[in-house]
Amino acid sequence: MKLNLLDFLNHGLSYVYPEQPGALVRGVATAHSAAPLNKIIISEEPYVWPSGNGSVRGQAITPLHPKVPEAALKDQNFYELMSLVDTLRVGRAREKEIARKELRKKILDGE
């Protein structure tokens, strides 16, 4: 089912969970503003999940579930996966392609 999951993430996610970055808020970094992409992509437009526990100010991205920011702060691997998924929702073509490669490594190879 891993290949099916990747297919959905790559081709269906943006239709099922479309997202447009919102207002500037304090929160937990996501998409290309969080690991692992923040080491590859340098951007002055951080994206965040709105959260009182966050330390980054950026454009708000609605998480896939209200508890995602809280769970992400407790589990680094989950945080990276959800940040990559958010990149597929709001990223540009280059960012999305890098996120696809990273997700494929993490899901299929367990890296």
N, CA, C and O of each residue as an XYZ file, in Angstrom:
444
protein
N       0.814     -1.207      0.000
C       0.000      0.000      0.000
C       0.858      1.271      0.000
O       0.333      2.373     -0.162
N       2.161      1.120      0.180
C       3.034      2.291      0.218
C       3.033      3.037     -1.113
O       3.017      4.268     -1.139
N       3.050      2.291     -2.216
C       3.017      2.941     -3.530
C       1.690      3.665     -3.749
O       1.663      4.743     -4.341
N       0.601      3.084     -3.279
C      -0.702      3.741     -3.392
C      -0.728      5.036     -2.587
O      -1.274      6.044     -3.035
N      -0.137      5.002     -1.403
C      -0.055      6.210     -0.580
C       0.735      7.293     -1.306
O       0.313      8.449     -1.349
N       1.868      6.927     -1.872
C       2.671      7.906     -2.610
C       1.900      8.469     -3.799
O       1.959      9.670     -4.062
N       1.183      7.618     -4.515
C       0.376      8.096     -5.637
C      -0.654      9.117     -5.165
O      -0.837     10.159     -5.795
N      -1.325      8.814     -4.056
C      -2.311      9.758     -3.525
C      -1.647     11.074     -3.127
O      -2.143     12.148     -3.466
N      -0.545     10.994     -2.421
C       0.138     12.214     -1.991
C       0.568     13.053     -3.190
O       0.423     14.275     -3.183
N       1.091     12.400     -4.210
C       1.604     13.116     -5.378
C       0.512     13.662     -6.287
O       0.686     14.720     -6.893
N      -0.613     12.956     -6.390
C      -1.609     13.339     -7.386
C      -2.973     13.732     -6.821
O      -3.742     14.395     -7.516
N      -3.297     13.352     -5.600
C      -4.624     13.628     -5.075
C      -4.693     14.577     -3.895
O      -5.720     15.215     -3.664
N      -3.611     14.671     -3.153
C      -3.620     15.448     -1.910
C      -4.063     16.891     -2.114
O      -4.883     17.405     -1.353
N      -3.529     17.540     -3.130
C      -3.847     18.958     -3.322
C      -5.303     19.183     -3.726
O      -5.813     20.297     -3.606
N      -5.981     18.126     -4.208
C      -7.401     18.241     -4.540
C      -8.281     17.973     -3.323
O      -9.331     18.595     -3.158
N      -7.852     17.052     -2.480
C      -8.632     16.695     -1.296
C      -8.407     17.701     -0.171
O      -9.343     18.045      0.551
N      -7.168     18.174     -0.020
C      -6.811     19.117      1.038
C      -6.123     20.343      0.449
O      -4.947     20.577      0.728
N      -6.834     21.132     -0.362
C      -6.202     22.327     -0.929
C      -5.883     23.332      0.172
O      -6.541     23.364      1.212
N      -4.883     24.136     -0.068
C      -4.486     25.106      0.959
C      -3.898     26.348      0.305
O      -3.133     26.262     -0.656
N      -4.269     27.494      0.841
C      -3.679     28.772      0.474
C      -3.101     29.375      1.749
O      -3.808     29.486      2.751
N      -1.824     29.768      1.731
C      -1.242     30.373      2.934
C      -2.072     31.577      3.390
O      -2.573     32.358      2.582
N      -2.197     31.696      4.716
C      -3.032     32.748      5.295
C      -2.227     33.873      5.922
O      -1.133     34.213      5.472
N      -2.795     34.431      6.962
C      -2.225     35.585      7.654
C      -0.923     35.227      8.359
O      -0.612     34.054      8.564
N      -0.172     36.258      8.724
C       1.050     36.064      9.501
C       0.685     35.763     10.946
O      -0.020     36.534     11.597
N       1.177     34.625     11.442
C       0.904     34.201     12.811
C       2.144     33.524     13.386
O       3.096     33.219     12.667
N       2.111     33.300     14.690
C       3.171     32.549     15.344
C       2.763     31.087     15.341
O       1.600     30.750     15.562
N       3.749     30.215     15.086
C       3.407     28.807     15.064
C       4.615     27.912     14.878
O       5.755     28.326     15.089
N       4.347     26.680     14.479
C       5.365     25.646     14.261
C       5.673     25.610     12.770
O       4.762     25.468     11.955
N       6.928     25.737     12.411
C       7.340     25.753     11.010
C       6.891     24.482     10.294
O       6.909     23.395     10.871
N       6.489     24.629      9.031
C       6.075     23.489      8.222
C       6.491     23.716      6.770
O       7.093     24.735      6.433
N       6.160     22.757      5.932
C       6.495     22.774      4.499
C       8.004     22.957      4.339
O       8.781     22.307      5.039
N       8.425     23.830      3.430
C       9.858     23.999      3.189
C      10.551     24.805      4.297
O      11.769     24.982      4.257
N       9.804     25.283      5.263
C      10.379     26.039      6.379
C      10.856     25.129      7.507
O      11.474     25.603      8.460
N      10.578     23.832      7.412
C      10.949     22.863      8.453
C      11.863     21.792      7.855
O      12.000     21.678      6.637
N      12.476     21.021      8.733
C      13.334     19.916      8.283
C      12.493     18.893      7.550
O      11.329     18.711      7.908
N      13.004     18.238      6.573
C      14.370     18.286      6.076
C      14.602     19.327      4.986
O      15.748     19.544      4.593
N      13.560     19.972      4.489
C      13.718     20.879      3.350
C      14.349     22.219      3.688
O      14.888     22.880      2.801
N      14.297     22.637      4.949
C      14.862     23.945      5.281
C      16.386     23.971      5.145
O      16.989     25.044      5.169
N      17.004     22.816      5.004
C      18.447     22.755      4.765
C      18.761     22.831      3.269
O      19.893     23.115      2.877
N      17.748     22.573      2.441
C      17.927     22.555      0.987
C      17.363     23.825      0.351
O      17.965     24.386     -0.564
N      16.225     24.268      0.831
C      15.523     25.414      0.255
C      15.581     26.586      1.220
O      15.110     26.499      2.354
N      16.160     27.672      0.760
C      16.242     28.882      1.567
C      15.116     29.812      1.116
O      15.007     30.141     -0.065
N      14.283     30.229      2.065
C      13.153     31.085      1.743
C      12.936     32.096      2.856
O      13.146     31.810      4.035
N      12.515     33.274      2.455
C      12.193     34.310      3.435
C      10.703     34.328      3.755
O      10.235     35.190      4.500
N       9.954     33.372      3.189
C       8.520     33.254      3.427
C       8.243     31.988      4.226
O       7.862     30.974      3.642
N       8.423     32.016      5.553
C       8.150     30.792      6.314
C       6.656     30.484      6.375
O       5.814     31.381      6.408
N       6.361     29.195      6.389
C       5.003     28.705      6.579
C       4.933     28.047      7.944
O       5.873     27.370      8.362
N       3.823     28.242      8.641
C       3.670     27.681      9.983
C       2.272     27.116     10.183
O       1.310     27.545      9.547
N       2.184     26.130     11.093
C       0.900     25.706     11.617
C       0.636     26.626     12.803
O       1.462     26.667     13.714
N      -0.450     27.353     12.843
C      -0.712     28.229     13.982
C      -0.703     27.434     15.293
O      -1.395     26.426     15.435
N       0.098     27.916     16.239
C       0.212     27.221     17.523
C       0.869     28.138     18.546
O       1.833     28.842     18.244
N       0.332     28.117     19.752
C       0.940     28.862     20.849
C       2.275     28.277     21.264
O       3.065     28.951     21.925
N       2.543     27.029     20.886
C       3.809     26.375     21.223
C       4.901     26.663     20.203
O       6.045     26.250     20.391
N       4.567     27.360     19.137
C       5.530     27.630     18.079
C       6.390     28.841     18.368
O       6.053     29.682     19.202
N       7.519     28.916     17.657
C       8.444     30.028     17.861
C       8.753     30.771     16.570
O       9.593     31.671     16.559
N       8.081     30.402     15.476
C       8.343     31.008     14.171
C       7.138     31.847     13.766
O       5.991     31.460     13.989
N       7.415     32.993     13.172
C       6.332     33.837     12.654
C       6.313     33.667     11.139
O       7.322     33.879     10.466
N       5.145     33.278     10.609
C       5.042     33.074      9.173
C       3.601     32.985      8.736
O       2.680     33.223      9.517
N       3.419     32.636      7.475
C       2.078     32.511      6.924
C       1.430     31.224      7.418
O       2.047     30.159      7.411
N       0.183     31.339      7.843
C      -0.545     30.208      8.422
C      -0.912     29.178      7.360
O      -1.383     29.516      6.274
N      -0.685     27.915      7.702
C      -1.103     26.770      6.908
C      -1.999     25.925      7.808
O      -1.593     25.553      8.909
N      -3.193     25.623      7.358
C      -4.088     24.790      8.147
C      -3.563     23.362      8.159
O      -3.407     22.766      7.094
N      -3.284     22.793      9.330
C      -2.804     21.408      9.362
C      -3.891     20.437      8.925
O      -5.078     20.759      8.982
N      -3.485     19.248      8.487
C      -4.441     18.245      8.047
C      -5.371     17.819      9.175
O      -6.496     17.388      8.920
N      -4.919     17.933     10.411
C      -5.717     17.631     11.597
C      -5.306     18.624     12.675
O      -4.132     18.986     12.749
N      -6.234     19.075     13.511
C      -5.901     20.079     14.528
C      -4.769     19.678     15.489
O      -4.095     20.551     16.038
N      -4.554     18.385     15.697
C      -3.523     17.925     16.631
C      -2.155     17.725     15.976
O      -1.208     17.342     16.662
N      -2.025     17.972     14.681
C      -0.747     17.750     13.994
C       0.394     18.556     14.618
O       1.448     17.975     14.875
N       0.248     19.863     14.878
C       1.381     20.594     15.458
C       1.841     20.011     16.796
O       3.040     19.881     17.043
N       0.899     19.666     17.641
C       1.226     19.091     18.953
C       1.952     17.753     18.794
O       2.961     17.511     19.457
N       1.447     16.896     17.929
C       2.070     15.584     17.696
C       3.442     15.732     17.050
O       4.371     14.991     17.372
N       3.563     16.685     16.144
C       4.837     16.887     15.446
C       5.946     17.306     16.408
O       7.102     16.919     16.234
N       5.597     18.087     17.411
C       6.602     18.515     18.375
C       7.077     17.364     19.263
O       8.126     17.460     19.900
N       6.309     16.281     19.303
C       6.668     15.125     20.128
C       7.407     14.046     19.337
O       8.077     13.202     19.932
N       7.298     14.058     18.010
C       7.873     12.990     17.188
C       8.520     13.602     15.941
O       7.821     14.044     15.029
N       9.843     13.624     15.907
C      10.581     14.273     14.828
C      10.308     13.635     13.466
O      10.171     14.351     12.474
N      10.227     12.317     13.398
C       9.967     11.650     12.124
C       8.586     12.034     11.577
O       8.442     12.324     10.389
N       7.579     12.034     12.451
C       6.232     12.451     12.061
C       6.247     13.899     11.584
O       5.609     14.237     10.588
N       6.981     14.755     12.301
C       7.091     16.169     11.948
C       7.638     16.323     10.531
O       7.096     17.088      9.733
N       8.704     15.602     10.220
C       9.297     15.701      8.896
C       8.332     15.217      7.816
O       8.215     15.843      6.762
N       7.646     14.111      8.071
C       6.682     13.594      7.094
C       5.558     14.600      6.846
O       5.200     14.851      5.696
N       5.007     15.168      7.895
C       3.905     16.115      7.732
C       4.368     17.413      7.061
O       3.610     18.024      6.308
N       5.590     17.829      7.325
C       6.132     19.015      6.661
C       6.307     18.767      5.164
O       6.033     19.645      4.346
N       6.763     17.567      4.816
C       6.899     17.215      3.403
C       5.531     17.172      2.724
O       5.380     17.623      1.588
N       4.543     16.632      3.420
C       3.183     16.590      2.879
C       2.663     18.015      2.656
O       2.045     18.292      1.629
N       2.908     18.906      3.600
C       2.468     20.292      3.426
C       3.176     20.966      2.258
O       2.602     21.843      1.613
N       4.401     20.573      1.980
C       5.101     21.121      0.818
C       4.364     20.752     -0.460
O       4.303     21.551     -1.395
N       3.807     19.552     -0.509
C       3.024     19.158     -1.680
C       1.746     19.981     -1.791
O       1.223     20.162     -2.891
N       1.243     20.475     -0.678
C       0.006     21.268     -0.684
C       0.251     22.719     -1.086
O      -0.590     23.314     -1.759
N       1.390     23.307     -0.689
C       1.587     24.750     -0.885
C       2.857     25.122     -1.640
O       3.070     26.294     -1.947
N       3.694     24.150     -1.939
C       4.974     24.460     -2.555
C       4.890     24.779     -4.037
O       3.886     24.533     -4.705
N       5.985     25.333     -4.515
C       6.137     25.559     -5.954
C       6.673     24.283     -6.579
O       6.987     23.329     -5.867
N       6.779     24.254     -7.893
C       7.151     23.033     -8.621
C       8.467     22.443     -8.123
O       8.545     21.236     -7.894
N       9.495     23.258     -7.951
C      10.805     22.764     -7.492
C      10.710     22.189     -6.088
O      11.252     21.118     -5.812
N      10.026     22.896     -5.207
C       9.863     22.437     -3.830
C       9.092     21.127     -3.778
O       9.444     20.224     -3.020
N       8.039     21.024     -4.586
C       7.240     19.798     -4.621
C       8.063     18.610     -5.109
O       7.941     17.507     -4.576
N       8.893     18.830     -6.109
C       9.705     17.732     -6.639
C      10.699     17.227     -5.588
O      10.896     16.020     -5.451
N      11.309     18.126     -4.866
C      12.237     17.727     -3.797
C      11.470     16.976     -2.707
O      11.943     15.958     -2.202
N      10.288     17.477     -2.346
C       9.463     16.819     -1.320
C       9.052     15.423     -1.765
O       9.052     14.495     -0.955
N       8.703     15.257     -3.028
C       8.337     13.927     -3.545
C       9.485     12.936     -3.375
O       9.282     11.799     -2.950
N      10.682     13.379     -3.710
C      11.857     12.501     -3.581
C      12.104     12.135     -2.122
O      12.404     10.982     -1.812
N      11.980     13.103     -1.234
C      12.195     12.849      0.196
C      11.117     11.908      0.751
O      11.423     10.990      1.513
N       9.876     12.135      0.374
C       8.793     11.258      0.836
C       8.991      9.835      0.335
O       8.774      8.878      1.078
N       9.395      9.692     -0.901
C       9.631      8.372     -1.468
C      10.715      7.638     -0.674
O      10.576      6.454     -0.366
N      11.800      8.357     -0.344
C      12.875      7.736      0.465
C      12.347      7.323      1.827
O      12.610      6.213      2.291
N      11.607      8.209      2.464
C      11.135      7.918      3.829
C      10.082      6.807      3.863
O      10.102      5.957      4.753
N       9.174      6.816      2.902
C       8.090      5.833      2.927
C       8.525      4.473      2.396
O       8.204      3.443      2.989
N       9.247      4.463      1.293
C       9.635      3.176      0.693
C      10.897      2.581      1.291
O      10.989      1.369      1.486
N      11.870      3.437      1.583
C      13.157      2.944      2.083
C      13.300      3.032      3.588
O      14.233      2.474      4.164
N      12.368      3.738      4.229
C      12.427      3.848      5.686
C      13.556      4.737      6.192
O      13.984      4.605      7.338
N      14.043      5.644      5.343
C      15.154      6.521      5.750
C      14.666      7.671      6.615
O      15.466      8.503      7.045
